[in-house]
């Protein structure tokens, strides 16, 4: 059965590529890295990095960026019409139509001459009551003004990301900052789990853990980087990414729970995973509603805001518990044989390891 299962997935290009990448990464990592206690100092070691300290550094920076994004997203905002000038109202009230159906408007220059400006398809959106607003250096973003109902008194993080550049910048920076390090950290966790668990369990949380982390980061990147107007041709991938993000988040929580030895943390991971599953439909429905009728405000019902915050809680817990698995682990870079001979000949005193 295992043979048939393996042969079936070998024909899948993505699976084969990931398996090949993982195998090569393990070989390279085994060749250049050693995990030692803080008292080990060999002559062939010239740099040592505390894996737990580095994990805490990346986790802290990412958390600070995420909290900054949540801070700006939590403030209720109502977009104003960026092109709200007398000229805009003049154009809306005095535009004309060519025989071929295209629209234009006329205005008088200072010298008394009459100039003509053509109006593109975007003008129809203004005629339909939509507003055009700035998003970074982009001016072609539209939303529909409204008076939010009283039961929508909390803010949607997703809507804030699509309305305010500063919110997306903080979230995008948090994702990109930890993307590479999180994959490396999963490789180290794989080595730790191999020492602490059975070979069968190592097979479960080895290759799948790295693969899930890669897919998880990719989905986070898509969700945090795309904007519904500027990336309208790619926005369909955001919805797909949100679905896959839910799956990978639940799997990460399960993997972290398996690695933990503390039963309380295991139960907490299972409860949060259940909350993520229950929150998925609510968060996805808010995303669909936003694309269908894009309002100029970030207000939403409390259940949507809570569902989105549950995802962030899951990200925080998995990130924290993953780097906590690396307590007492140092990554040591080793010299080549030629470098060792050189140091024996020309270095009078042994070089101390650099520990952080």
C-alpha positions in Angstrom: 0.0 0.0 0.0 2.8 2.4 0.9 4.5 1.5 -2.4 1.4 2.3 -4.4 0.8 5.5 -2.5 4.4 6.6 -3.0 4.4 5.8 -6.7 1.1 7.7 -7.2 2.5 10.9 -5.8 5.8 10.6 -7.5 4.0 11.4 -10.7 2.7 14.7 -9.3 5.3 17.4 -10.3 4.7 19.6 -7.2 5.1 16.7 -4.8 8.2 15.5 -6.5 9.8 19.0 -6.5 9.0 19.5 -2.8 10.3 16.1 -1.9 13.5 16.7 -3.9 13.9 20.1 -2.3 13.4 18.7 1.2 15.9 15.8 0.6 18.6 18.2 -0.7 18.0 20.6 2.1 18.4 17.9 4.7 21.6 16.7 3.2 23.1 20.2 3.0 21.9 21.0 6.5 23.4 17.8 7.9 26.7 18.6 6.3 27.1 22.2 7.5 25.2 22.2 10.8 25.7 20.6 14.1 23.6 20.9 17.2 25.6 21.2 20.4 25.2 22.3 24.0 26.7 25.7 25.1 29.8 23.9 26.5 30.9 22.3 23.3 33.8 24.1 21.5 35.7 22.3 18.7 38.6 23.7 16.8 36.7 23.1 13.6 33.8 25.4 14.7 34.1 29.1 14.1 30.6 30.4 14.5 27.7 29.3 16.7 24.2 30.7 16.7 21.7 30.2 19.5 18.6 29.0 17.5 16.2 29.9 20.3 17.5 33.4 20.6 17.3 34.0 16.8 13.8 32.5 16.7 12.8 34.8 19.5 14.3 37.8 17.7 12.4 37.1 14.4 9.2 36.3 16.4 9.4 39.5 18.4 10.0 41.7 15.3 7.2 40.0 13.4 4.8 40.3 16.3 5.6 44.1 16.7 4.9 44.6 13.0 1.6 42.6 13.2 0.5 44.6 16.3 1.2 47.8 14.5 -0.9 46.7 11.6 -3.7 45.6 13.9 -3.5 49.0 15.7 -4.1 50.9 12.5 -6.7 48.4 11.2 -8.7 48.6 14.5 -9.3 52.4 14.0 -12.7 52.8 12.3 -12.1 54.8 9.1 -14.4 56.2 6.4 -12.7 56.9 3.1 -13.2 60.3 1.6 -13.6 61.0 -2.1 -10.1 61.9 -3.3 -11.3 63.7 -6.4 -13.9 65.6 -4.5 -13.5 69.0 -6.1 -15.6 71.6 -7.9 -14.2 70.4 -11.2 -15.3 66.8 -10.5 -18.8 67.9 -9.8 -18.7 70.1 -12.9 -17.7 67.2 -15.0 -20.4 64.9 -13.6 -23.0 67.6 -14.2 -21.8 68.8 -17.7 -20.3 65.8 -19.5 -21.3 65.2 -23.1 -21.5 62.1 -25.3 -20.0 61.6 -28.7 -22.0 59.9 -31.5 -20.1 56.7 -30.9 -21.2 56.6 -27.3 -17.9 57.7 -25.6 -18.1 60.6 -23.1 -16.2 63.8 -22.9 -16.3 67.2 -21.2 -15.2 70.7 -22.1 -13.7 73.5 -20.1 -12.5 77.0 -20.8 -8.7 77.7 -20.5 -7.3 81.0 -19.2 -6.8 82.3 -22.7 -10.4 81.7 -23.6 -9.9 78.6 -25.7 -12.0 75.5 -25.2 -10.3 72.2 -24.3 -11.8 68.8 -24.5 -11.1 65.9 -22.1 -12.2 62.3 -22.9 -13.7 60.2 -20.2 -12.9 56.5 -19.9 -15.1 53.6 -18.6 -14.0 54.6 -15.1 -16.3 57.6 -15.4 -19.4 55.3 -15.4 -18.4 54.2 -11.9 -18.5 57.8 -10.7 -21.9 58.3 -12.4 -23.2 55.2 -10.5 -22.4 56.9 -7.2 -19.0 55.3 -6.4 -16.1 57.3 -5.0 -12.5 57.2 -6.2 -9.8 57.1 -3.5 -6.0 57.1 -3.2 -4.2 53.9 -2.3 -0.5 54.6 -2.1 0.5 56.3 -5.4 -2.5 54.7 -7.1 -5.6 56.8 -7.9 -7.8 54.2 -9.6 -9.5 52.7 -6.6 -13.3 52.8 -6.1 -15.7 52.2 -3.3 -19.3 52.8 -2.6 -20.2 55.2 0.3 -22.8 54.3 2.8 -24.0 54.9 6.3 -22.9 51.8 8.3 -25.8 50.2 10.3 -25.6 50.3 14.1 -24.9 46.6 14.5 -21.7 47.0 12.5 -19.5 48.6 15.2 -16.2 46.7 14.8 -13.6 46.9 12.0 -12.7 44.3 9.4 -9.0 43.7 9.1 -9.3 42.5 5.6 -11.2 45.7 4.5 -8.6 47.9 6.3 -5.8 46.2 4.3 -7.6 47.0 1.1 -8.3 50.6 2.1 -5.2 51.7 3.9 -1.7 51.2 2.6 -0.1 51.4 6.1 -2.0 48.4 7.3 -1.0 46.2 4.4 2.6 47.4 4.6 2.9 46.3 8.3 1.3 42.9 7.6 3.3 42.3 4.4 6.6 43.2 6.2 5.8 40.7 9.0 5.2 37.9 6.6 8.2 38.6 4.4 10.5 39.0 7.4 9.9 35.5 8.8 9.3 33.6 5.6 12.8 32.2 5.1 13.6 31.9 8.8 10.5 29.9 9.5 11.4 27.3 6.9 14.9 27.0 8.4 13.3 26.8 11.9 11.1 23.9 10.8 14.2 22.1 9.6 15.7 22.4 13.1 12.5 21.3 14.7 12.7 18.2 12.5 16.1 17.4 13.9 14.9 18.0 17.5 11.8 15.8 16.9 14.0 13.0 15.5 15.9 12.9 18.8 12.9 13.1 21.0 10.3 10.9 19.1 10.0 7.6 17.3 11.0 7.3 13.6 7.4 6.9 12.7 6.5 10.2 14.4 9.5 11.8 12.8 8.1 10.8 9.4 4.8 12.5 10.2 6.2 15.9 11.3 9.3 15.9 9.2 8.6 16.5 5.5 5.0 17.5 6.0 6.0 20.2 8.6 8.3 21.9 6.1 5.8 21.5 3.3 2.9 23.0 5.3 5.1 25.9 6.4 6.1 26.7 2.8 2.4 26.6 1.6 1.3 28.5 4.7 3.8 31.3 4.1 2.9 31.4 0.4 -0.8 31.9 1.2 -0.1 34.5 3.8 2.0 36.4 1.2 -0.9 36.3 -1.3 -3.5 37.4 1.2 -1.3 40.2 2.6 0.0 41.6 -0.7 -2.9 41.7 -3.1 -5.3 44.7 -3.3 -8.7 44.2 -4.8 -8.4 47.0 -7.4 -4.7 47.1 -8.2 -4.5 43.3 -8.5 -8.0 42.6 -9.7 -6.8 40.0 -12.2 -5.1 38.1 -9.3 -7.6 38.7 -6.6 -9.3 35.3 -7.2 -6.1 33.7 -5.8 -6.7 35.5 -2.5 -9.9 33.6 -2.0 -8.2 30.3 -2.8 -5.3 31.3 -0.5 -7.7 32.0 2.4 -9.1 28.5 2.1 -5.7 26.9 2.0 -4.5 29.2 4.8 -7.2 27.8 7.1 -6.1 24.2 6.3 -2.4 24.9 6.8 -3.0 26.9 10.0 -5.0 23.9 11.5 -2.2 21.5 10.4 0.5 23.7 12.0 -1.4 23.7 15.2 -1.7 19.9 15.1 2.0 19.5 14.4 2.9 21.9 17.2 0.6 20.0 19.6 2.3 16.7 18.7 5.7 18.1 19.4 4.7 19.6 22.8 5.2 17.6 26.0 3.0 19.9 28.0 -0.6 18.6 27.9 -2.1 22.0 28.6 -0.4 23.4 25.5 -1.6 20.5 23.5 -5.2 21.1 24.5 -4.8 24.8 23.8 -3.6 24.0 20.3 -6.5 21.7 19.6 -9.0 24.3 20.9 -7.5 27.1 18.8 -7.5 24.7 15.7 -11.2 24.1 16.3 -11.9 27.8 16.6 -10.1 28.5 13.3 -12.2 25.8 11.6 -15.4 27.4 13.0 -14.3 30.9 12.0 -13.4 30.0 8.4 -16.9 30.5 6.8 -17.4 33.8 8.6 -14.1 35.2 7.5 -14.5 33.9 3.9 -18.0 35.3 3.7 -16.8 38.8 4.7 -14.2 38.6 1.9 -16.8 37.6 -0.7 -19.2 40.4 0.4 -16.4 42.9 0.2 -15.6 42.0 -3.4 -19.3 42.1 -4.4 -20.1 45.4 -2.7 -17.0 47.4 -1.7 -17.9 49.9 0.9 -15.9 53.0 1.7 -15.7 52.1 5.4 -14.1 49.2 7.4 -17.1 48.6 9.7 -18.4 45.1 10.1 -20.3 42.9 12.6 -18.5 41.7 15.7 -18.5 38.0 14.6 -16.4 38.9 11.5 -13.8 40.8 13.5 -13.5 38.1 16.1 -13.2 35.4 13.4 -10.3 37.3 11.9 -8.6 37.9 15.3 -8.8 34.1 15.9 -6.6 33.6 12.9 -4.0 36.0 14.3 -4.2 34.3 17.6 -3.4 31.0 15.8 -0.4 32.6 14.0 0.9 33.9 17.3 0.6 30.6 19.1 2.2 28.5 16.4 5.1 31.0 15.9 5.7 31.2 19.7 5.6 27.4 20.3 7.8 26.7 17.3 10.7 28.7 18.4 10.2 27.5 22.0 11.0 24.0 20.7 14.6 25.2 20.0 15.6 26.0 23.6 19.2 24.9 24.2 19.9 24.3 20.5 22.9 26.0 18.9 23.6 25.9 15.2 27.3 25.5 14.6 29.1 26.2 11.4 32.1 24.0 10.8 35.3 24.7 8.9 36.6 22.7 6.0 39.7 20.5 6.4 41.9 23.2 4.7 40.6 25.9 7.1 41.4 23.7 10.1 44.9 23.1 8.9 45.4 26.8 8.3 44.2 27.7 11.8 46.4 25.0 13.4 49.5 26.5 11.6 48.8 30.2 12.0 46.5 30.8 14.9 48.3 30.8 18.2 45.1 30.7 20.3 41.9 28.9 19.6 39.1 31.1 18.4 36.1 31.2 20.7 32.7 30.5 19.4 30.4 33.5 18.9 27.3 32.8 20.8 24.3 35.0 20.9 
